[in-house]
Every structure is written in C-alpha cells, then in structure tokens.
C-alpha cells in the first residue's frame, strides 16, 4: 500500500519467514515458527482481506501461497517417520 505499516508488516513477516526457513534447515522437526507464525498468520490475515475486498492482488495471491505452504509443511510433517 506504500504506507509505513505496510512496510513494517512486510519486514516483520519477511524476517519471520527467513527465521523459520533457517530453523527448518537446521532441524526438519522445528516447523512451528515457519508454519504457525508466518504461513498460518499470513493465510488468515490476507484471506480475510481477500474475502472482504474480492481483489486477487495482493491479498488473494499471498493467502493462496500461504495456504500452499501450510499444506506442504503439514503433509511433510505427517509423512515423516516418527521417532
């Protein structure tokens, strides 16, 4: 949107996504920052924005990508061998 809150949210979620990806690369079982804090929150927030506005860009795109990441990480978590 070109506003300071939009920039702050982008930096926050970008940082969380980077942290989650780093933690996931170090320990594949440590998915909670990536899954819950980043992908789940973005899917929820942007999904609601898309629902209320009906505009695909950017809310629908980000909500869809976040839902795909939640599904991918969730499926990989279910398919991994239990220890």
PDB file of N, CA, C and O in Angstrom:
ATOM      1  N   UNK A   1       0.816  -1.192   0.000  1.00  0.00           N
ATOM      2  CA  UNK A   1       0.000   0.000   0.000  1.00  0.00           C
ATOM      3  C   UNK A   1       0.857   1.252   0.000  1.00  0.00           C
ATOM      4  O   UNK A   1       0.343   2.357  -0.172  1.00  0.00           O
ATOM      5  N   UNK A   2       2.168   1.087   0.192  1.00  0.00           N
ATOM      6  CA  UNK A   2       3.052   2.233   0.205  1.00  0.00           C
ATOM      7  C   UNK A   2       3.066   2.967   1.530  1.00  0.00           C
ATOM      8  O   UNK A   2       3.574   4.086   1.599  1.00  0.00           O
ATOM      9  N   UNK A   3       2.528   2.375   2.580  1.00  0.00           N
ATOM     10  CA  UNK A   3       2.484   3.042   3.871  1.00  0.00           C
ATOM     11  C   UNK A   3       3.520   2.436   4.815  1.00  0.00           C
ATOM     12  O   UNK A   3       4.068   1.364   4.558  1.00  0.00           O
ATOM     13  N   UNK A   4       3.771   3.140   5.897  1.00  0.00           N
ATOM     14  CA  UNK A   4       4.735   2.665   6.889  1.00  0.00           C
ATOM     15  C   UNK A   4       4.260   1.363   7.547  1.00  0.00           C
ATOM     16  O   UNK A   4       5.076   0.458   7.722  1.00  0.00           O
ATOM     17  N   UNK A   5       2.980   1.224   7.920  1.00  0.00           N
ATOM     18  CA  UNK A   5       2.544  -0.057   8.482  1.00  0.00           C
ATOM     19  C   UNK A   5       2.699  -1.224   7.496  1.00  0.00           C
ATOM     20  O   UNK A   5       3.019  -2.342   7.898  1.00  0.00           O
ATOM     21  N   UNK A   6       2.474  -0.960   6.221  1.00  0.00           N
ATOM     22  CA  UNK A   6       2.651  -1.995   5.220  1.00  0.00           C
ATOM     23  C   UNK A   6       4.121  -2.418   5.128  1.00  0.00           C
ATOM     24  O   UNK A   6       4.423  -3.606   5.021  1.00  0.00           O
ATOM     25  N   UNK A   7       5.017  -1.454   5.169  1.00  0.00           N
ATOM     26  CA  UNK A   7       6.446  -1.742   5.147  1.00  0.00           C
ATOM     27  C   UNK A   7       6.858  -2.522   6.390  1.00  0.00           C
ATOM     28  O   UNK A   7       7.613  -3.490   6.299  1.00  0.00           O
ATOM     29  N   UNK A   8       6.363  -2.102   7.548  1.00  0.00           N
ATOM     30  CA  UNK A   8       6.701  -2.779   8.799  1.00  0.00           C
ATOM     31  C   UNK A   8       6.199  -4.220   8.791  1.00  0.00           C
ATOM     32  O   UNK A   8       6.913  -5.127   9.218  1.00  0.00           O
ATOM     33  N   UNK A   9       4.985  -4.434   8.311  1.00  0.00           N
ATOM     34  CA  UNK A   9       4.439  -5.791   8.257  1.00  0.00           C
ATOM     35  C   UNK A   9       5.233  -6.651   7.284  1.00  0.00           C
ATOM     36  O   UNK A   9       5.482  -7.825   7.559  1.00  0.00           O
ATOM     37  N   UNK A  10       5.630  -6.088   6.158  1.00  0.00           N
ATOM     38  CA  UNK A  10       6.436  -6.830   5.196  1.00  0.00           C
ATOM     39  C   UNK A  10       7.783  -7.226   5.764  1.00  0.00           C
ATOM     40  O   UNK A  10       8.242  -8.350   5.561  1.00  0.00           O
ATOM     41  N   UNK A  11       8.421  -6.300   6.479  1.00  0.00           N
ATOM     42  CA  UNK A  11       9.703  -6.614   7.106  1.00  0.00           C
ATOM     43  C   UNK A  11       9.549  -7.646   8.214  1.00  0.00           C
ATOM     44  O   UNK A  11      10.379  -8.544   8.346  1.00  0.00           O
ATOM     45  N   UNK A  12       8.498  -7.523   9.005  1.00  0.00           N
ATOM     46  CA  UNK A  12       8.261  -8.476  10.093  1.00  0.00           C
ATOM     47  C   UNK A  12       8.033  -9.879   9.553  1.00  0.00           C
ATOM     48  O   UNK A  12       8.684 -10.825   9.998  1.00  0.00           O
ATOM     49  N   UNK A  13       7.122 -10.027   8.606  1.00  0.00           N
ATOM     50  CA  UNK A  13       6.820 -11.357   8.087  1.00  0.00           C
ATOM     51  C   UNK A  13       7.948 -11.904   7.223  1.00  0.00           C
ATOM     52  O   UNK A  13       8.151 -13.118   7.175  1.00  0.00           O
ATOM     53  N   UNK A  14       8.679 -11.040   6.548  1.00  0.00           N
ATOM     54  CA  UNK A  14       9.860 -11.481   5.809  1.00  0.00           C
ATOM     55  C   UNK A  14      10.930 -12.014   6.749  1.00  0.00           C
ATOM     56  O   UNK A  14      11.556 -13.038   6.474  1.00  0.00           O
ATOM     57  N   UNK A  15      11.135 -11.316   7.856  1.00  0.00           N
ATOM     58  CA  UNK A  15      12.094 -11.775   8.866  1.00  0.00           C
ATOM     59  C   UNK A  15      11.666 -13.086   9.496  1.00  0.00           C
ATOM     60  O   UNK A  15      12.490 -13.981   9.689  1.00  0.00           O
ATOM     61  N   UNK A  16      10.381 -13.211   9.820  1.00  0.00           N
ATOM     62  CA  UNK A  16       9.880 -14.461  10.388  1.00  0.00           C
ATOM     63  C   UNK A  16       9.995 -15.616   9.403  1.00  0.00           C
ATOM     64  O   UNK A  16      10.319 -16.735   9.798  1.00  0.00           O
ATOM     65  N   UNK A  17       9.732 -15.356   8.132  1.00  0.00           N
ATOM     66  CA  UNK A  17       9.870 -16.401   7.118  1.00  0.00           C
ATOM     67  C   UNK A  17      11.325 -16.835   6.993  1.00  0.00           C
ATOM     68  O   UNK A  17      11.608 -18.025   6.857  1.00  0.00           O
ATOM     69  N   UNK A  18      12.247 -15.881   7.038  1.00  0.00           N
ATOM     70  CA  UNK A  18      13.666 -16.210   6.982  1.00  0.00           C
ATOM     71  C   UNK A  18      14.112 -17.007   8.196  1.00  0.00           C
ATOM     72  O   UNK A  18      14.846 -17.986   8.064  1.00  0.00           O
ATOM     73  N   UNK A  19      13.670 -16.592   9.380  1.00  0.00           N
ATOM     74  CA  UNK A  19      13.994 -17.316  10.604  1.00  0.00           C
ATOM     75  C   UNK A  19      13.423 -18.732  10.572  1.00  0.00           C
ATOM     76  O   UNK A  19      14.103 -19.691  10.935  1.00  0.00           O
ATOM     77  N   UNK A  20      12.175 -18.855  10.136  1.00  0.00           N
ATOM     78  CA  UNK A  20      11.552 -20.170  10.045  1.00  0.00           C
ATOM     79  C   UNK A  20      12.257 -21.070   9.044  1.00  0.00           C
ATOM     80  O   UNK A  20      12.433 -22.261   9.304  1.00  0.00           O
ATOM     81  N   UNK A  21      12.663 -20.523   7.904  1.00  0.00           N
ATOM     82  CA  UNK A  21      13.381 -21.316   6.906  1.00  0.00           C
ATOM     83  C   UNK A  21      14.740 -21.752   7.443  1.00  0.00           C
ATOM     84  O   UNK A  21      15.171 -22.879   7.198  1.00  0.00           O
ATOM     85  N   UNK A  22      15.416 -20.867   8.173  1.00  0.00           N
ATOM     86  CA  UNK A  22      16.704 -21.227   8.769  1.00  0.00           C
ATOM     87  C   UNK A  22      16.527 -22.347   9.793  1.00  0.00           C
ATOM     88  O   UNK A  22      17.273 -23.326   9.777  1.00  0.00           O
ATOM     89  N   UNK A  23      15.547 -22.206  10.679  1.00  0.00           N
ATOM     90  CA  UNK A  23      15.305 -23.236  11.686  1.00  0.00           C
ATOM     91  C   UNK A  23      14.913 -24.557  11.046  1.00  0.00           C
ATOM     92  O   UNK A  23      15.312 -25.620  11.523  1.00  0.00           O
ATOM     93  N   UNK A  24      14.146 -24.504   9.984  1.00  0.00           N
ATOM     94  CA  UNK A  24      13.728 -25.713   9.278  1.00  0.00           C
ATOM     95  C   UNK A  24      14.920 -26.395   8.616  1.00  0.00           C
ATOM     96  O   UNK A  24      14.969 -27.623   8.547  1.00  0.00           O
ATOM     97  N   UNK A  25      15.882 -25.609   8.129  1.00  0.00           N
ATOM     98  CA  UNK A  25      17.068 -26.211   7.512  1.00  0.00           C
ATOM     99  C   UNK A  25      17.984 -26.835   8.562  1.00  0.00           C
ATOM    100  O   UNK A  25      18.702 -27.787   8.256  1.00  0.00           O
ATOM    101  N   UNK A  26      17.975 -26.324   9.786  1.00  0.00           N
ATOM    102  CA  UNK A  26      18.810 -26.870  10.843  1.00  0.00           C
ATOM    103  C   UNK A  26      18.200 -28.119  11.470  1.00  0.00           C
ATOM    104  O   UNK A  26      18.913 -29.068  11.798  1.00  0.00           O
ATOM    105  N   UNK A  27      16.890 -28.115  11.633  1.00  0.00           N
ATOM    106  CA  UNK A  27      16.181 -29.241  12.242  1.00  0.00           C
ATOM    107  C   UNK A  27      14.817 -29.370  11.559  1.00  0.00           C
ATOM    108  O   UNK A  27      13.927 -28.558  11.814  1.00  0.00           O
ATOM    109  N   UNK A  28      14.637 -30.377  10.694  1.00  0.00           N
ATOM    110  CA  UNK A  28      13.379 -30.504   9.952  1.00  0.00           C
ATOM    111  C   UNK A  28      12.141 -30.684  10.835  1.00  0.00           C
ATOM    112  O   UNK A  28      11.017 -30.527  10.359  1.00  0.00           O
ATOM    113  N   UNK A  29      12.336 -31.008  12.103  1.00  0.00           N
ATOM    114  CA  UNK A  29      11.178 -31.155  13.006  1.00  0.00           C
ATOM    115  C   UNK A  29      10.733 -29.827  13.589  1.00  0.00           C
ATOM    116  O   UNK A  29       9.644 -29.745  14.157  1.00  0.00           O
ATOM    117  N   UNK A  30      11.538 -28.791  13.467  1.00  0.00           N
ATOM    118  CA  UNK A  30      11.248 -27.487  14.064  1.00  0.00           C
ATOM    119  C   UNK A  30      10.494 -26.613  13.059  1.00  0.00           C
ATOM    120  O   UNK A  30      11.072 -25.727  12.428  1.00  0.00           O
ATOM    121  N   UNK A  31       9.213 -26.877  12.928  1.00  0.00           N
ATOM    122  CA  UNK A  31       8.418 -26.201  11.899  1.00  0.00           C
ATOM    123  C   UNK A  31       7.510 -25.114  12.448  1.00  0.00           C
ATOM    124  O   UNK A  31       6.842 -24.436  11.667  1.00  0.00           O
ATOM    125  N   UNK A  32       7.458 -24.922  13.744  1.00  0.00           N
ATOM    126  CA  UNK A  32       6.402 -24.101  14.332  1.00  0.00           C
ATOM    127  C   UNK A  32       6.511 -22.625  14.001  1.00  0.00           C
ATOM    128  O   UNK A  32       5.487 -21.986  13.763  1.00  0.00           O
ATOM    129  N   UNK A  33       7.710 -22.055  13.976  1.00  0.00           N
ATOM    130  CA  UNK A  33       7.827 -20.634  13.615  1.00  0.00           C
ATOM    131  C   UNK A  33       7.393 -20.443  12.171  1.00  0.00           C
ATOM    132  O   UNK A  33       6.656 -19.513  11.844  1.00  0.00           O
ATOM    133  N   UNK A  34       7.862 -21.341  11.313  1.00  0.00           N
ATOM    134  CA  UNK A  34       7.546 -21.211   9.898  1.00  0.00           C
ATOM    135  C   UNK A  34       6.062 -21.454   9.639  1.00  0.00           C
ATOM    136  O   UNK A  34       5.420 -20.701   8.907  1.00  0.00           O
ATOM    137  N   UNK A  35       5.527 -22.506  10.241  1.00  0.00           N
ATOM    138  CA  UNK A  35       4.149 -22.896   9.959  1.00  0.00           C
ATOM    139  C   UNK A  35       3.150 -21.973  10.638  1.00  0.00           C
ATOM    140  O   UNK A  35       2.295 -21.388   9.972  1.00  0.00           O
ATOM    141  N   UNK A  36       3.245 -21.838  11.932  1.00  0.00           N
ATOM    142  CA  UNK A  36       2.223 -21.101  12.681  1.00  0.00           C
ATOM    143  C   UNK A  36       2.417 -19.588  12.600  1.00  0.00           C
ATOM    144  O   UNK A  36       1.488 -18.853  12.264  1.00  0.00           O
ATOM    145  N   UNK A  37       3.612 -19.134  12.904  1.00  0.00           N
ATOM    146  CA  UNK A  37       3.813 -17.689  12.997  1.00  0.00           C
ATOM    147  C   UNK A  37       3.786 -17.006  11.644  1.00  0.00           C
ATOM    148  O   UNK A  37       3.304 -15.879  11.530  1.00  0.00           O
ATOM    149  N   UNK A  38       4.286 -17.654  10.640  1.00  0.00           N
ATOM    150  CA  UNK A  38       4.395 -16.977   9.358  1.00  0.00           C
ATOM    151  C   UNK A  38       3.278 -17.378   8.405  1.00  0.00           C
ATOM    152  O   UNK A  38       2.409 -16.565   8.090  1.00  0.00           O
ATOM    153  N   UNK A  39       3.294 -18.608   7.951  1.00  0.00           N
ATOM    154  CA  UNK A  39       2.343 -19.028   6.915  1.00  0.00           C
ATOM    155  C   UNK A  39       0.902 -19.009   7.411  1.00  0.00           C
ATOM    156  O   UNK A  39       0.011 -18.536   6.706  1.00  0.00           O
ATOM    157  N   UNK A  40       0.670 -19.514   8.607  1.00  0.00           N
ATOM    158  CA  UNK A  40      -0.692 -19.545   9.138  1.00  0.00           C
ATOM    159  C   UNK A  40      -1.272 -18.164   9.358  1.00  0.00           C
ATOM    160  O   UNK A  40      -2.425 -17.901   9.018  1.00  0.00           O
ATOM    161  N   UNK A  41      -0.460 -17.276   9.933  1.00  0.00           N
ATOM    162  CA  UNK A  41      -0.933 -15.911  10.186  1.00  0.00           C
ATOM    163  C   UNK A  41      -1.190 -15.163   8.886  1.00  0.00           C
ATOM    164  O   UNK A  41      -2.210 -14.490   8.740  1.00  0.00           O
ATOM    165  N   UNK A  42      -0.257 -15.285   7.938  1.00  0.00           N
ATOM    166  CA  UNK A  42      -0.462 -14.611   6.654  1.00  0.00           C
ATOM    167  C   UNK A  42      -1.684 -15.151   5.924  1.00  0.00           C
ATOM    168  O   UNK A  42      -2.441 -14.387   5.326  1.00  0.00           O
ATOM    169  N   UNK A  43      -1.878 -16.464   5.973  1.00  0.00           N
ATOM    170  CA  UNK A  43      -3.047 -17.046   5.311  1.00  0.00           C
ATOM    171  C   UNK A  43      -4.332 -16.493   5.923  1.00  0.00           C
ATOM    172  O   UNK A  43      -5.279 -16.176   5.204  1.00  0.00           O
ATOM    173  N   UNK A  44      -4.363 -16.380   7.239  1.00  0.00           N
ATOM    174  CA  UNK A  44      -5.555 -15.863   7.904  1.00  0.00           C
ATOM    175  C   UNK A  44      -5.817 -14.396   7.619  1.00  0.00           C
ATOM    176  O   UNK A  44      -6.928 -14.020   7.243  1.00  0.00           O
ATOM    177  N   UNK A  45      -4.804 -13.570   7.795  1.00  0.00           N
ATOM    178  CA  UNK A  45      -4.966 -12.121   7.605  1.00  0.00           C
ATOM    179  C   UNK A  45      -5.288 -11.792   6.152  1.00  0.00           C
ATOM    180  O   UNK A  45      -6.246 -11.075   5.865  1.00  0.00           O
ATOM    181  N   UNK A  46      -4.478 -12.324   5.239  1.00  0.00           N
ATOM    182  CA  UNK A  46      -4.686 -11.995   3.827  1.00  0.00           C
ATOM    183  C   UNK A  46      -5.936 -12.678   3.275  1.00  0.00           C
ATOM    184  O   UNK A  46      -6.571 -12.160   2.356  1.00  0.00           O
ATOM    185  N   UNK A  47      -6.288 -13.829   3.826  1.00  0.00           N
ATOM    186  CA  UNK A  47      -7.535 -14.473   3.420  1.00  0.00           C
ATOM    187  C   UNK A  47      -8.747 -13.618   3.766  1.00  0.00           C
ATOM    188  O   UNK A  47      -9.683 -13.507   2.975  1.00  0.00           O
ATOM    189  N   UNK A  48      -8.726 -13.018   4.949  1.00  0.00           N
ATOM    190  CA  UNK A  48      -9.822 -12.131   5.343  1.00  0.00           C
ATOM    191  C   UNK A  48      -9.855 -10.870   4.466  1.00  0.00           C
ATOM    192  O   UNK A  48     -10.929 -10.403   4.089  1.00  0.00           O
ATOM    193  N   UNK A  49      -8.688 -10.329   4.148  1.00  0.00           N
ATOM    194  CA  UNK A  49      -8.648  -9.158   3.264  1.00  0.00           C
ATOM    195  C   UNK A  49      -9.194  -9.492   1.885  1.00  0.00           C
ATOM    196  O   UNK A  49      -9.938  -8.708   1.295  1.00  0.00           O
ATOM    197  N   UNK A  50      -8.818 -10.668   1.370  1.00  0.00           N
ATOM    198  CA  UNK A  50      -9.309 -11.096   0.069  1.00  0.00           C
ATOM    199  C   UNK A  50     -10.818 -11.310   0.111  1.00  0.00           C
ATOM    200  O   UNK A  50     -11.525 -10.926  -0.821  1.00  0.00           O
ATOM    201  N   UNK A  51     -11.308 -11.911   1.172  1.00  0.00           N
ATOM    202  CA  UNK A  51     -12.738 -12.166   1.319  1.00  0.00           C
ATOM    203  C   UNK A  51     -13.532 -10.859   1.327  1.00  0.00           C
ATOM    204  O   UNK A  51     -14.585 -10.765   0.697  1.00  0.00           O
ATOM    205  N   UNK A  52     -13.029  -9.859   2.037  1.00  0.00           N
ATOM    206  CA  UNK A  52     -13.760  -8.596   2.146  1.00  0.00           C
ATOM    207  C   UNK A  52     -13.606  -7.703   0.912  1.00  0.00           C
ATOM    208  O   UNK A  52     -14.537  -6.987   0.543  1.00  0.00           O
ATOM    209  N   UNK A  53     -12.430  -7.743   0.274  1.00  0.00           N
ATOM    210  CA  UNK A  53     -12.225  -6.845  -0.859  1.00  0.00           C
ATOM    211  C   UNK A  53     -12.546  -7.511  -2.198  1.00  0.00           C
ATOM    212  O   UNK A  53     -12.977  -6.837  -3.134  1.00  0.00           O
ATOM    213  N   UNK A  54     -12.343  -8.810  -2.296  1.00  0.00           N
ATOM    214  CA  UNK A  54     -12.546  -9.506  -3.559  1.00  0.00           C
ATOM    215  C   UNK A  54     -11.430  -9.290  -4.559  1.00  0.00           C
ATOM    216  O   UNK A  54     -11.514  -9.774  -5.688  1.00  0.00           O
ATOM    217  N   UNK A  55     -10.382  -8.572  -4.168  1.00  0.00           N
ATOM    218  CA  UNK A  55      -9.262  -8.286  -5.065  1.00  0.00           C
ATOM    219  C   UNK A  55      -8.200  -9.372  -4.913  1.00  0.00           C
ATOM    220  O   UNK A  55      -7.746  -9.670  -3.808  1.00  0.00           O
ATOM    221  N   UNK A  56      -7.817  -9.955  -6.046  1.00  0.00           N
ATOM    222  CA  UNK A  56      -6.825 -11.028  -6.004  1.00  0.00           C
ATOM    223  C   UNK A  56      -5.437 -10.509  -5.651  1.00  0.00           C
ATOM    224  O   UNK A  56      -4.695 -11.166  -4.921  1.00  0.00           O
ATOM    225  N   UNK A  57      -5.086  -9.346  -6.161  1.00  0.00           N
ATOM    226  CA  UNK A  57      -3.749  -8.791  -5.908  1.00  0.00           C
ATOM    227  C   UNK A  57      -3.827  -7.753  -4.817  1.00  0.00           C
ATOM    228  O   UNK A  57      -4.678  -6.867  -4.901  1.00  0.00           O
ATOM    229  N   UNK A  58      -3.009  -7.804  -3.819  1.00  0.00           N
ATOM    230  CA  UNK A  58      -2.073  -8.856  -3.445  1.00  0.00           C
ATOM    231  C   UNK A  58      -2.650  -9.861  -2.458  1.00  0.00           C
ATOM    232  O   UNK A  58      -2.056 -10.914  -2.227  1.00  0.00           O
ATOM    233  N   UNK A  59      -3.811  -9.545  -1.871  1.00  0.00           N
ATOM    234  CA  UNK A  59      -4.319 -10.363  -0.766  1.00  0.00           C
ATOM    235  C   UNK A  59      -4.600 -11.803  -1.179  1.00  0.00           C
ATOM    236  O   UNK A  59      -4.212 -12.726  -0.462  1.00  0.00           O
ATOM    237  N   UNK A  60      -5.252 -12.019  -2.295  1.00  0.00           N
ATOM    238  CA  UNK A  60      -5.578 -13.373  -2.723  1.00  0.00           C
ATOM    239  C   UNK A  60      -4.348 -14.190  -3.063  1.00  0.00           C
ATOM    240  O   UNK A  60      -4.286 -15.382  -2.763  1.00  0.00           O
ATOM    241  N   UNK A  61      -3.377 -13.559  -3.684  1.00  0.00           N
ATOM    242  CA  UNK A  61      -2.140 -14.247  -4.043  1.00  0.00           C
ATOM    243  C   UNK A  61      -1.369 -14.679  -2.804  1.00  0.00           C
ATOM    244  O   UNK A  61      -0.922 -15.823  -2.723  1.00  0.00           O
ATOM    245  N   UNK A  62      -1.207 -13.786  -1.848  1.00  0.00           N
ATOM    246  CA  UNK A  62      -0.466 -14.100  -0.622  1.00  0.00           C
ATOM    247  C   UNK A  62      -1.217 -15.135   0.201  1.00  0.00           C
ATOM    248  O   UNK A  62      -0.597 -16.039   0.762  1.00  0.00           O
ATOM    249  N   UNK A  63      -2.537 -15.023   0.284  1.00  0.00           N
ATOM    250  CA  UNK A  63      -3.322 -16.022   1.013  1.00  0.00           C
ATOM    251  C   UNK A  63      -3.185 -17.391   0.367  1.00  0.00           C
ATOM    252  O   UNK A  63      -3.026 -18.386   1.075  1.00  0.00           O
ATOM    253  N   UNK A  64      -3.243 -17.467  -0.943  1.00  0.00           N
ATOM    254  CA  UNK A  64      -3.094 -18.740  -1.638  1.00  0.00           C
ATOM    255  C   UNK A  64      -1.721 -19.341  -1.451  1.00  0.00           C
ATOM    256  O   UNK A  64      -1.600 -20.538  -1.192  1.00  0.00           O
ATOM    257  N   UNK A  65      -0.671 -18.524  -1.580  1.00  0.00           N
ATOM    258  CA  UNK A  65       0.694 -19.022  -1.391  1.00  0.00           C
ATOM    259  C   UNK A  65       0.912 -19.484   0.047  1.00  0.00           C
ATOM    260  O   UNK A  65       1.580 -20.492   0.280  1.00  0.00           O
ATOM    261  N   UNK A  66       0.358 -18.759   1.002  1.00  0.00           N
ATOM    262  CA  UNK A  66       0.496 -19.154   2.401  1.00  0.00           C
ATOM    263  C   UNK A  66      -0.240 -20.456   2.685  1.00  0.00           C
ATOM    264  O   UNK A  66       0.269 -21.309   3.412  1.00  0.00           O
ATOM    265  N   UNK A  67      -1.427 -20.616   2.120  1.00  0.00           N
ATOM    266  CA  UNK A  67      -2.157 -21.874   2.296  1.00  0.00           C
ATOM    267  C   UNK A  67      -1.407 -23.048   1.678  1.00  0.00           C
ATOM    268  O   UNK A  67      -1.396 -24.143   2.241  1.00  0.00           O
ATOM    269  N   UNK A  68      -0.783 -22.828   0.529  1.00  0.00           N
ATOM    270  CA  UNK A  68       0.025 -23.893  -0.078  1.00  0.00           C
ATOM    271  C   UNK A  68       1.203 -24.276   0.814  1.00  0.00           C
ATOM    272  O   UNK A  68       1.525 -25.458   0.932  1.00  0.00           O
ATOM    273  N   UNK A  69       1.844 -23.303   1.437  1.00  0.00           N
ATOM    274  CA  UNK A  69       2.961 -23.606   2.335  1.00  0.00           C
ATOM    275  C   UNK A  69       2.491 -24.340   3.581  1.00  0.00           C
ATOM    276  O   UNK A  69       3.166 -25.262   4.040  1.00  0.00           O
ATOM    277  N   UNK A  70       1.347 -23.951   4.141  1.00  0.00           N
ATOM    278  CA  UNK A  70       0.801 -24.660   5.294  1.00  0.00           C
ATOM    279  C   UNK A  70       0.515 -26.108   4.918  1.00  0.00           C
ATOM    280  O   UNK A  70       0.825 -27.023   5.681  1.00  0.00           O
ATOM    281  N   UNK A  71      -0.075 -26.319   3.748  1.00  0.00           N
ATOM    282  CA  UNK A  71      -0.380 -27.678   3.291  1.00  0.00           C
ATOM    283  C   UNK A  71       0.901 -28.473   3.052  1.00  0.00           C
ATOM    284  O   UNK A  71       0.981 -29.636   3.448  1.00  0.00           O
ATOM    285  N   UNK A  72       1.901 -27.872   2.413  1.00  0.00           N
ATOM    286  CA  UNK A  72       3.153 -28.572   2.112  1.00  0.00           C
ATOM    287  C   UNK A  72       3.870 -28.999   3.393  1.00  0.00           C
ATOM    288  O   UNK A  72       4.287 -30.150   3.525  1.00  0.00           O
ATOM    289  N   UNK A  73       4.009 -28.070   4.328  1.00  0.00           N
ATOM    290  CA  UNK A  73       4.705 -28.391   5.572  1.00  0.00           C
ATOM    291  C   UNK A  73       3.883 -29.377   6.403  1.00  0.00           C
ATOM    292  O   UNK A  73       4.443 -30.273   7.034  1.00  0.00           O
ATOM    293  N   UNK A  74       2.571 -29.216   6.404  1.00  0.00           N
ATOM    294  CA  UNK A  74       1.726 -30.148   7.143  1.00  0.00           C
ATOM    295  C   UNK A  74       1.793 -31.560   6.591  1.00  0.00           C
ATOM    296  O   UNK A  74       1.870 -32.522   7.355  1.00  0.00           O
ATOM    297  N   UNK A  75       1.766 -31.694   5.278  1.00  0.00           N
ATOM    298  CA  UNK A  75       1.857 -33.028   4.664  1.00  0.00           C
ATOM    299  C   UNK A  75       3.219 -33.651   4.920  1.00  0.00           C
ATOM    300  O   UNK A  75       3.313 -34.842   5.215  1.00  0.00           O
ATOM    301  N   UNK A  76       4.282 -32.846   4.809  1.00  0.00           N
ATOM    302  CA  UNK A  76       5.614 -33.401   5.068  1.00  0.00           C
ATOM    303  C   UNK A  76       5.761 -33.801   6.529  1.00  0.00           C
ATOM    304  O   UNK A  76       6.477 -34.754   6.837  1.00  0.00           O
ATOM    305  N   UNK A  77       5.095 -33.089   7.435  1.00  0.00           N
ATOM    306  CA  UNK A  77       5.135 -33.451   8.848  1.00  0.00           C
ATOM    307  C   UNK A  77       4.404 -34.771   9.087  1.00  0.00           C
ATOM    308  O   UNK A  77       4.851 -35.591   9.888  1.00  0.00           O
ATOM    309  N   UNK A  78       3.295 -34.976   8.404  1.00  0.00           N
ATOM    310  CA  UNK A  78       2.538 -36.222   8.573  1.00  0.00           C
ATOM    311  C   UNK A  78       3.239 -37.409   7.942  1.00  0.00           C
ATOM    312  O   UNK A  78       3.080 -38.534   8.416  1.00  0.00           O
ATOM    313  N   UNK A  79       4.014 -37.189   6.883  1.00  0.00           N
ATOM    314  CA  UNK A  79       4.669 -38.286   6.176  1.00  0.00           C
ATOM    315  C   UNK A  79       6.036 -38.666   6.748  1.00  0.00           C
ATOM    316  O   UNK A  79       6.591 -39.697   6.369  1.00  0.00           O
ATOM    317  N   UNK A  80       6.583 -37.861   7.642  1.00  0.00           N
ATOM    318  CA  UNK A  80       7.900 -38.192   8.167  1.00  0.00           C
ATOM    319  C   UNK A  80       7.794 -39.341   9.167  1.00  0.00           C
ATOM    320  O   UNK A  80       6.764 -39.505   9.820  1.00  0.00           O
ATOM    321  N   UNK A  81       8.861 -40.136   9.289  1.00  0.00           N
ATOM    322  CA  UNK A  81       8.830 -41.238  10.250  1.00  0.00           C
ATOM    323  C   UNK A  81       8.850 -40.706  11.683  1.00  0.00           C
ATOM    324  O   UNK A  81       9.544 -39.735  11.984  1.00  0.00           O
ATOM    325  N   UNK A  82       8.097 -41.339  12.544  1.00  0.00           N
ATOM    326  CA  UNK A  82       8.025 -40.932  13.950  1.00  0.00           C
ATOM    327  C   UNK A  82       9.187 -41.523  14.721  1.00  0.00           C
ATOM    328  O   UNK A  82       9.590 -42.662  14.486  1.00  0.00           O
ATOM    329  N   UNK A  83       9.724 -40.735  15.647  1.00  0.00           N
ATOM    330  CA  UNK A  83      10.862 -41.214  16.443  1.00  0.00           C
ATOM    331  C   UNK A  83      10.501 -41.309  17.890  1.00  0.00           C
ATOM    332  O   UNK A  83      11.335 -41.693  18.710  1.00  0.00           O
TER     333      UNK A  83
END
